[in-house]
Amino acid sequence: MKIGLYFGSFNPIHIGHLIIASHVVENTDLDKIWFVVSPQNPLKPSHTLLNQYQRLHMVRLAIENDTRFKAVDIEFKLPKPSYTIDTLIHLEEKYPEHIFSVIMGSDSYQNINKWKNGDLLQKNYNILIYNRPGFEIEETTISNCNILNAPLLDISSTLIRNNLKQGLCIKYLVTDLVYDELMNNKYYK
């Protein structure tokens, strides 16, 4: 089975993540997309992160009725901080029957040379890149990197967290179940 790995903090997951995942699975040869919830991104500060299990729970709520998607906690069991290359090697050992691709935004791709073994990642794995506003990429010289013309939405988890702190509405930025979870638990306030 061909699996796309969509790594992220998902702090919180929002409709932009879901639109990208849906576009990728519908417009590539991937069979499924696994949302890999990262306990801590080594290139981002962790002081604004909700607990990893709370974020995983919200991802599960967001995708619960979509059989194309799966939320995975594989990085919870690996050393922190999480490095994509280590996770990929672990997944290949655990699931040798699957072929894994990495899904990432153009903003992340522009920083890939700062990643642990970023050159090895680009050389050995298929990378599916979706453009993010302000970080557009038109082409890449790496043969196994594919740029997708996914819908561009200027929505971010940072925007949602800031709106929550300011008491602004986020109703249409997240799914209904995630909205209820955020409101009921007063996350990010």
N, C-alpha and C positions, 0 to 999 in steps of 0.2 A: 504494500500500500504506500502511496506517496503522501507524505505528511508535511504540511507547512507549519513551521514553528514561529509563532508570533510572540516574541519576547516582550515583556514590559512590566513596569511596576503596577500598571492599572490602578492608579491612585487618585481617583477611581476610574473604573472602566466607563466609557461613554459611547454615544452613538457613532462618533467618528471611528472608533476602533472597530465597531461592528460593521459599519458600511465598508471599511477597507477589507475586513476579513471576508465578507460576503462577495465583494468584487473579485478578490483574489481567487477564492475557491471556484467561482463561476467562470473566470476567464483564464484559467491555467489548467494544467493536467493534474492538479492536486486532488486527492480524494477527501482529505479532511484537513482541518486546521486545529492545531493544539495551541491554546493560549497558555504560554509558560509564564506563570506569575513569578517575578523575581523578588526574592526577599530584600535584596539591596543591589542597586545598580552601582558598580564601582566608580562611575563617572558623575554620579548625582549625590547631593547631600541627602541623608536619611532622616533628618529631624522632622520633615513634614509627612513621612510615610505612616499610614495606618498600619496596624499589625498585619503581618502577611496572611494570617488566616481570615481576617476580616476582608481583605482585598480579594482573596481566593473565593470567599463566599459570594461577594458581589459579582465576580466574573461568572460563577456558576448560575447565579440568579439571572444575569443578563443573557446567557446563552441556553438556558435550560430547555427550551423547546426547539432547538435547532440541532438536528442530528449531525450536521456537517462539522460542528464545533465540539471541542472538549477542553475543559480547564484542567491543567496539570500542575502539581506541586513538586515536580522533580527537583527543582533547585532548592527546596526546603531541606532536602536530605544531603546536599552537597556543601563543601566548605564555602564560607562567606568571605569576601563578597563573591557573587556569582560571575563567572566568566563564560561567555557563549561557547567558546571552543571546548571548554571542559564539559559543559552540558551536552554538547553534540557528541563528543566521544563517549560519554556515559550512555546516552540514548542509543547510539549505534551498538554498543555492547549488550545493552538490555533488550533491544528490539532489532535484531539483525534482519528481520523480515521486512522492515520498512526502509524507505528512502526518504531522507530528511532534507528539506530546504529551509532557508531562513527568510522570513519576511521582515523587512525593515523600512522605515521612512528614510527619505533622502537626507534628512538632518543627521540621523545616525550614521548613514553610509558615508557622509562627508567626514565623519570622525573615526572611521574604521581603522585608520592607521595608528590610532591611539589605543586600540583594543589589544588585549593580550592575544598574541598570534593572529592579528588581523590579516596578515599576508597569507597565512595558512588557511584561514577561514575563506578568503576570497578564492584561493587556489583549489580547495578541495570540496567546496559546497556550493550548490546552486543558491543564489541570492536573488530574491524578488524584491525590488525597490519600488516603493510608491512615493511620488513627489509630495512634499509638504510645502505649504506656502512659505515663500522666502528662501527655500533651499532647493529649488528646482534643478534637476539634472536631466540633460537631454541625451547624453550617451555616456557609455563607459568603455574602457579598453579591455576590461576583464570579460572573457567569453562566457562565463557561467553566471554573469550578473545581468538580470533582465529588468528593464524599467517598465513599469506598468502605468497605463494611463487611468489611474483610479480617480474617483471623484475627490476633488480637493475641498476640504472643509477646514476652516480655521477654528477648530475646537480643540481644547487641550484640557488635561486634568488640572493644570494650574489655574486656568480660567474658572473651572468648576469649583475648585477649592476657594479661590478668591471670592467668587460670587456667594458661596455659602458663608464665608466669614463676614461679608458685608450684608447678609440677609437678602440677597438678590435671588430671583427665581432661576432655577436650573431645570425646570420641569421637562423641557423638550431636548435637553442635552444628554440625558441618560434614559434608560428604559424605566418603565413604571415601577418594576420591582426594585431596581437599584435606587430610584428616587425615594421609595418608601423606606428602604434600609437606611439611607443617608439621613432622612428626616427623623425617623423613629429613634435613631441612635445619636443624633446631633453630631455626626462626624464633621470634622474640619471647622467647627464653630469656635 
